[in-house]
């Protein structure tokens, strides 16, 4: 019997959920040592196949650069493994001998991984490894435009896991890529958690499925070159980041902000590195080429070289052009380049000082709120001031693509970057295996119930006399309050 595509997708999703549920039971009983052996084997398999998968992804999606996709596949496997190999994700993960608590980790159960077309193979390998490290099976719903390379990446992870001792169906990927299949898995009771990386619609659907979800919204990262910055180094890092896989990483810079005092030097450095500053007519042509419906990226121009974009927009640029740069007079619909551009195009702004840069950054981040911001400065105090900006990652003196994903910073190496509640995300960190576990705490009584109230000095201070009982004010100085708190802390030791 031959099903319609939507019915076939639904049936495949149901079968995958059932198989994942069985795999979860076996993974749950495996030791940490067994899991670590499986994860190591998966990472090695990913490294060995990084080039082949990069070539497949580029051929199928037509996005990015093969050499950069190889490095992203390395980040998602070998680099990731180094970060998690000693991480405790099962059994006792914490013990507080003073407060007599023991915390143990347990798997969440079968996970649904929704993956994008921009980073298909790296995202599948990364999510597979962090899921298994936390003893969870995972089922992928891939983007239709990256189906073949996604299936291959999942197959490599699955085969490596099983060969190292994991149960069958630890890693699965739907072969019929459709909204119907994704929707079926989202609402299947056997799926316990969703990790969604993709467009706003898919992320919103994941959060609306009625179960725990980790989703990430769009980025629109501004980068500010402050007056104390090393301009040459800053611009080199920005260009290296913006041209990395032709801007598929959501933490990549989208707008450059400099000051009037260093504007000429910044422009000169961009031109030295192949930056092409467009005139107003060229900006308008580029916006009509890469955007549809105002400021939504046209799929065919995601992650494309600057020379192709310029050519298709109707003007020619030098062959060594790396990025197209357009000066903008504000933020919002009248200035389309102020929005996210997952390709080799940057907006350019000039301000008087850091205060003006702060306000402009806030405006730009309203269209990618909660995600990432960059600042280049040699003034630590200025860097601290930007911690107040509405972004979960404030990257200092590093490129956004490499810094946000943890390749060039101390952040956890990841391809799912939380945006916090500002951006509608349940997490604000780079997602790791620790986000894919449940925690149980064993806690012993450490206070005598018979004297609990009598020994509570703060309670007695406020409520242990007639005035406090009647709701009157109790005068207590800051020094007295500190002494009371110190006494309570000492009493609990």
N, C-alpha and C positions, 0 to 999 in steps of 0.2 A: 504494500500500500504506500503510495507516494503522498506526502503531506505538502500543503502550501508552505512557503518559506516561514511565515509567522508561526504556524502550528509546529513545524519542525524545530524552530528555535525554542519554543516553549517546552516541547518534550525533551529536547537536549538539555535544557536548563534544569528541568526536574530530575532527570537522570543524574546529572552532574552533582546536584545537591545531595541526592541519596548516597552516591559514592563518596562524597566528601564527608558525610556524616559517619560512614563506616571507617574511613581513614582516620578521622579524629579520635575514635575510640582507641585505635592502636597507638597513634602518636602520643596520646595522653599517658600511656603506660611505659613509654620509652624513657631511658635514663638520660641525664644531661650529657653524658659522654657519648651516647649513641646519637643524640641530636647534633652534637657538635661535629661528629664525623660526617654526618649527612650534609650539614651546612658547608663544611669545608669542601666536600666533593662537588657540591653545586657551584661554589665560587670558582673552583678550578675549571670546571666544565665551561663556565661563562667566560673565563679568561681565554681558554683555548679556542672558543668560537666567536670571540669579540669581533674579529675582522669580517668573518663570513656574515654575521648578523648585521653588522654595520652596512655592508654592501647590499644585503637584502632589503634593509629598511630604506636606504637611499633610493634603490631601484624602484621599490613599490610606491613610496610616498612622494618621491622627487623633492624631498626636503633636506636641507642641510648639506654637510660635507662628510664624506666617509671617514676621513682621518679623525675628525672630532667625535663622530659617533663611536669609533673604536675606543676613544678615551672615556666616553660616557659609559660604555659597556664595562670598561675596566673599573670605573668608579662604582658601578652598581654591583660588582662582584668582588674582585680582589681588594680594593680599597675598603669596601663595606665590611668584608670579612675581618680585616685587621681591626676595625672599630668594634666588632661585636664578639670576637672569638672568646674573650674573657668575661663577657657580660653574663650576669646571672639572670636567667629568665624562667627557671623552674626550681621547685623545691624552696628551701629557705634562701631568701634574697636579702633579708635584713634582720638584725637582732639588736635590741636595745636592752642591755643588761640593767641599766639604771631604772628605766620605767617598766621593765619586765614585759616586753612585747616581742613577739616573733612574727615576721611577715613572710608569707609563702606565696609563690606565684603559681597560677594555674592558667591553662590556655583558655581563650575565649570561645574557641570552636571554629567551625568552617567560616572562611572569609570570602567575600566577593571583592575582586579587584577590577575596577574599571580603569582602562588605560587609554592614553591619548594617541593621536597620530603623530605628534611632534617628537615624542621620546618613547616609541613603542617597545623596542627590545630591552633597553636599559631599565625602563619602568617595570616590565614584567619580571626581569631577573632580580631587581632590587626588592620588589614586593614578595616574590617567591621566597627569597632568602630570609627576610625579616619575619615572614609568616611562620616558616618552618622553625626558625630559631626559637620562636615562642610556642612551638608545638601545635601549630594550626595548619590544617590543609587550606588551600586557596583555589578558587575557581575564577578564571578571568573572563571578562566580557570585553573583547578588544574593539578598537575603532575599525569600522568597515574598510577604511582606506589603508589600513596597516594590518590586514588580516593574516596574510601569508607569513610575514616576518614575526608577527606576534605568536602564531601557532608554532613556528619553529623555535622561538625562544622558550616558550612554555614546554615544548617537547624536550629540549635540552635540559632544562631544569628538572623535569619529571623523571627522565631517564637516569640522570645523575643521582637523584635522590633515592630512587628505587634500588639502583645498583649498590648504593651505600647502606641499604637496610631499611629504607622508608617503605611504608605500605603503598600498594598501588593507589593511584588517584590522589596522591598527596598534592600534586600540582595538575590542574586541568585548565583547558581553554576551550571556550565554545567555538565550534567550527562554523556556525551560522551566526554571523555578526548582525545583530538587529536590536532595536529598541525593545521588541517583544521579549527576547531572551533576557536582556538586562533587567527589564521590569519584573519578569517572573522570578529571577534570582533575588532581586531586592526584597520581594515580598514573601519569599519562601521561608517558613519558620525554621528550617534547618540551617539557614545562613544566619550567623550570629552577629556579624560585623561587616560593614561596607567601607572600603577605602576607594574613594572616587577621585581620579585625576582626569580632568577634561574640561569641557566647556561649562559655563554657568548653568545651563539648563540641566545637564547631567548631574552636576553637583547638587543642585536644588532638589532634583528627583531623589537622590540618595538620602538627603536629610529629611525627605518627606515620606520615607518608606516605613516609618514607625519602629525603627530599631537603631542601635548605635551606629554612627557613621563618622568617618573622618574624610572631610572633603576640603579642597583648596580652591579658592577663587582666583580671579585673574590678578596679575601683577601690573604695576605701572611705575616702575622704580625710577625716581629722579636721582641724579648724581650731581653733587655740588662740589665744585673745585674752589675751595676757600683760599683766601689770599696768602696763607702761610704754606700752602701745598707745594710740593715739587711738581710743577705743571707738566714737565716732560714725562715723568713717571706716571702721573695721573692719567694723562691722555693715552699713553701706551696701554695702560691697563683697561681703560674704557674701550678702546678699539679692539683689543684682544678679546674682551668679554662680548662685545656686540657682534663680532664676526665669528665667535665660537659657535659652530654648527648653524651659522647664519641666524642666530638669535631665537632658537627654539626654547631656551630655558626661561622660565617665567620670572626669575630674579634678575634677568638681564636689564641693563640700563635702557630707559626709554626717552629720557630728557636730560640734557646737560645744562647745569646752571653754573655760570661763572660770575666774577665780579668785574666791574668796569676797570679796576686797577690791574687785572691780569687777563682781560679779554683778548687783547692783541696777541699775547703769548699763547693763549689757549687756541685761538684760531690758527696761528702759525703751526702749532704742533699737530693739530688735526690735519691740516693740509699736507704737512710733511709725511703723515702716515696714510695718505690717500683719502682723507675726508673731503667731500665735495659739498660746498655751501651753495645751496640752490637759491635762485631768485624767486620772487613771488609767483611768477608765471609757472616756473618749474615745480614749485611746492604744490600749486593747485593741480597740475597734471598728475603728480605723484599721488596725491590724496584721492583723485578720481580713479586712479589705477588700482591702488592697494586696498581701498575701502569700498564697502557697499553699505547702503542705508546710513550714511553719515560717517560712522567711525568703526564699523565692524569689518574685521580683516576679510578680504577675499581669499579663499582657500588657496588659489593658484599662486598667490604671492607671499604666502607664509614661508619664511626661511629660504629666501632667494638672494642671490648676489646683487649688490648695488648696481652693477653694470646692466643686468637684465631688467631691473625695475626701471632704470632711467630709459633704456632703449624702448621698452614697451610703453612708457609714458610719453614718448615722442621727442626725447632729446638725448644727445650723446654726451658721454663723460669719458675721461681718460681711462685706459684699460686697467690702470692700477688703482682705480677707485675702490675703496673698502666700505665706506658708509656715505649715505646721503644725509645732509644736515640742513634743516630748515628752521630759520628764526621764527619764533612765535611771539605774538603780542599779548597773549593771555591764555586762559584755560577754559575748555568747554567746547560746545558744538561749533562755534565760529572758528575754532583752532583745532582741527582734527588731529594734528600731530601731537597734541597734548595727551592723547589716549595711548593705550598699549598698542605696540607695533611689533608683532613677532616676526620681524624681518630687519634688514640692514638700513633702517631709517631712524634718525634721531631728531628730536626737537631741541631747539637751542634758545636759551634765555640768558639775559645779562641783568644783574642786580647791583645795588649800591653796596650792600654789606650783608653780614650773616643774618641779621634780623629780617631783612627782606627775603633772603633765601629761605628762611624758616617758613614764612607765610606762603611763599610760592610752592614750597615742598608740600605743605598741607593741602593746598588746592589740587596739586597734581595727584596726590595720594587719595583724594576722594574718589578717583576713578580706578584705584587699585588698592583700596584701603586695607591695612593690616598686613600687607605682604612684606616688601623690602624697600630699603632706602640705602643709598651710598653717599659717603662723604670722603673727600680727600683733604686732609689737613695735617699740620704738624703741631696743632694746638689742642692738647687733650681736653681743655675746658670747653672749647667749641664742640668737640665731638660729643661730650657729655650732654650739652644743651640739646643735641639732636635726638637724644633718647626720648624726648617728649613727643616726637613726631609719631603719627599713627601708623607705625610699621612694626612688625614683629622681629625683623632683622635690620639692624643698623650696621652696615658694613663700612669699615674705616680702612682706607688705603688699600683696597683690593677690588678687582673686577667683580661685578654682580653675579655673573653666571657661575664663575668658579668659587666665589666667596659664599654665595647663598646656598649652594649645594654642598659646601663643606670641603671642597677640593683644596682651597687655598686659605681656609680659616679653620678655627677650632670647632666649628659647628659639626654636628653629626652628618656624615655623608648620606645624602638622601635625594630622592626625586619626588617626594611629596612634602611640600613646605607649608606648614600650617600658617594660617592668617589670623588666628585668634577670633574672638567674638566680634572684633571690629569688622573683619572680613567675612563673617558668617561661618567661621570654622570652629570646630570643637577643640582644636589644639592650636597653639601658637609656635610650637617648636618644629624642627625637622623630625619627621616621623621615624621612629625606631622600633625595635621589637618590644620595648617597654610600654609602647602604646597598645600592644596587642595581647596583653595579659590581664587576667583578673588577679586581684590581691586579696588574700585572707589574712587576718591578724589574730594571733593568739595572745590574749592579754590577761595577766594575773592581777588580782587585787593588791594594791599597794597602800591603801588607806583604811583605817579602822572605821567601819560604818557607824559604830556606836558614838564615836567622837568626831565624825566628819564635820558637822556644823560647828561644834565647839572649837575645833582646831583651825577652822577657816578664818584667818585673821582679817582678811579683807571683808568677808561677809559680816563678821562681828563688828568691824569698824563702821560699816554703813547701816546694818540692820539689827545689831545686837543691843540697841538702846531704845528708849521710848520715843525719842525725837525721830529717829530714822523710821521706826515702826509706824509713826503717824504721817510719814511722808514729808517731814521737815528737812531742811537743808543741813548737811553735815559739812562743817568747815574742815578742810584738810589741805595742808600745803603740799607742794610738789616734793619737797624733801621727805615729809612724813609718808607720802604715798610710796616713794621709792623704798623707804625703810620697811614698809609693810610688805611690799612685793618681794624684797630681798629675804625677808623672814619666811615668807611662804615658800620661796624657792629652796631655801636652806632646809625647811622642814620636810620637803619632799625628797631630799637627797638621801 
